[in-house]
């Protein structure tokens, strides 16, 4: 069976999508690099807040109650879609 490849989306569209998910309180599945170069998966996390000038979004894990700040340019996958700059 052939696996369907999801189309890539731009970083600007990702930022707008994350802001919409914050307003609607929807969960997101994000893969991003950390400042140390480690790949982190934020599966089923909520978008807590954003800062456009800094280029960051804050994510909240409803299970463990953890918060994480992620730089937008370090996001390379969202809900299965690859991200390009």
N, C-alpha and C positions, 0 to 999 in steps of 0.2 A: 504494500500500500504506500502511496506517495504522500509524504508529509508536506502540508501547505506552509509556505514561507510567508510570514507577515511582512508587509511593506515597511520600509524605513520612514521615520518621521523626523522633522527638523527640531532642533533644540528650542526654538521659539514656540513651536506647537506643543512641545512637552511642557514648557513653563505655563502656557495657557491652560493645558489639560490639568496640570497639577493644581492650579488655582481654582479651576472648576470643581475638581474633586474635593478640595478643601471646603468650598461653599456647600456642596451636596453631601458632605461627610461620607464619601465613598472610599473604599479600600483600594490601594494600588500595589502593584508588584513591580519593584524597581531593583535593578542591578547597577551598582556604581562602584567606583574605586574610592578608597579612603586616601587620606593625605599620605599614608605610608605605603600606598601601592597595593593594598590588599583588596580583593573583590568582596563586596558585601551584598547580600540579598535581603531586601526589605519586602518580604512576602506577606501581603495582607495588612500592611501598615496604613495608618491614616495620615493625611497631610495636615499638620498642625498649623503651620504659618509659612510665610515666604518673605523674602527681602530682595526686591528687584535690583537695587543698587549693588548689594553684595553678591547677588547671583546665587542665593542659597534657598533651600526649602528645609523645613523642620518636619521630621516624621515621628509618629507616635505609634508604638506597638501596644495594641489593646490587651494583649495577653500578659506580657512582662512589665508593662507600664514604663518602658524605656523611651527616651527621646534621642534622636540623632539629627545632627545638622549635616546636610549634604550639599556640596557645591554642584550647581546645575551642570557645569561643563564636564563633570566627572560621571554623569549618568550616561550609560551606554545601552540600556534596555529598559523599556517600560511596558508593562502588560504584554510582554512577548514581542514587542516591536523594537527593532534596532533603532538607535538614535544617531543622527549625524549633526555636525555643527554647521 
